[in-house]
């Protein structure tokens, strides 16, 4: 059974340039979502499309987090 690296380890490897964005996404929990995203956008999985996917999903997660924080009054 292969050991899956945790997200923090994957981020560290990506930042060090030891893995590319494609490997980062495919080794993570978003692999299936990324593949579906590629199909729906008519693109092939690659480092470039994986990097764009990561940027877009990070922005969406930050926006959701900001909305959640506002609901709890953190920013008020």
GICORTA-V716198 format. One record per pair of residues at least 12 apart in sequence whose ideal C-beta (glycine too) atoms are under 10 Angstrom apart, sorted by sequence separation. I is the first residue (numbers start at 0). GAP is how many residues later the second one is. D is the distance in Angstrom with one decimal. If there is no record, write none. Layout:
# GICORTA-V716198
I|GAP|D / I|GAP|D
This chain:
# GICORTA-V716198
21|12|8.9 / 24|12|9.6 / 36|12|8.3 / 37|12|8.8 / 40|12|8.9 / 9|13|8.5 / 10|13|7.8 / 20|13|9.9 / 24|13|10.0 / 36|13|9.7 / 4|14|9.4 / 9|14|5.6 / 12|14|9.1 / 30|14|9.4 / 9|15|9.3 / 33|15|8.3 / 36|15|9.4 / 37|15|7.9 / 33|16|6.6 / 36|16|5.7 / 6|17|9.6 / 9|17|6.1 / 10|17|9.6 / 8|18|9.7 / 9|18|6.1 / 4|19|9.9 / 25|19|7.4 / 33|19|5.4 / 36|19|8.4 / 6|20|9.8 / 24|20|8.0 / 29|20|9.7 / 32|20|8.5 / 33|20|8.7 / 36|20|8.6 / 6|21|6.6 / 4|22|6.6 / 5|22|9.6 / 6|22|7.9 / 24|22|9.4 / 3|23|7.0 / 4|23|8.8 / 21|23|6.1 / 23|23|9.1 / 29|23|7.9 / 33|23|8.6 / 3|24|8.6 / 20|24|10.0 / 21|24|6.1 / 22|24|8.4 / 24|24|9.1 / 25|24|7.7 / 29|24|8.5 / 32|24|8.1 / 1|25|9.8 / 3|25|9.0 / 20|25|8.5 / 21|25|4.8 / 24|25|4.5 / 19|26|9.0 / 20|26|4.9 / 21|26|8.7 / 23|26|6.8 / 24|26|8.9 / 27|26|9.4 / 19|27|4.4 / 20|27|7.7 / 21|27|7.9 / 22|27|8.3 / 23|27|8.9 / 29|27|6.9 / 18|28|9.8 / 19|28|9.6 / 20|28|8.4 / 21|28|4.4 / 24|28|6.4 / 20|29|3.8 / 21|29|8.5 / 24|29|6.5 / 19|30|7.4 / 20|30|4.1 / 23|30|7.1 / 19|31|8.4 / 20|31|8.6 / 21|31|9.6 / 20|32|8.0 / 24|32|9.2 / 20|33|6.0 / 20|34|9.4 / 13|37|9.7 / 13|40|8.9
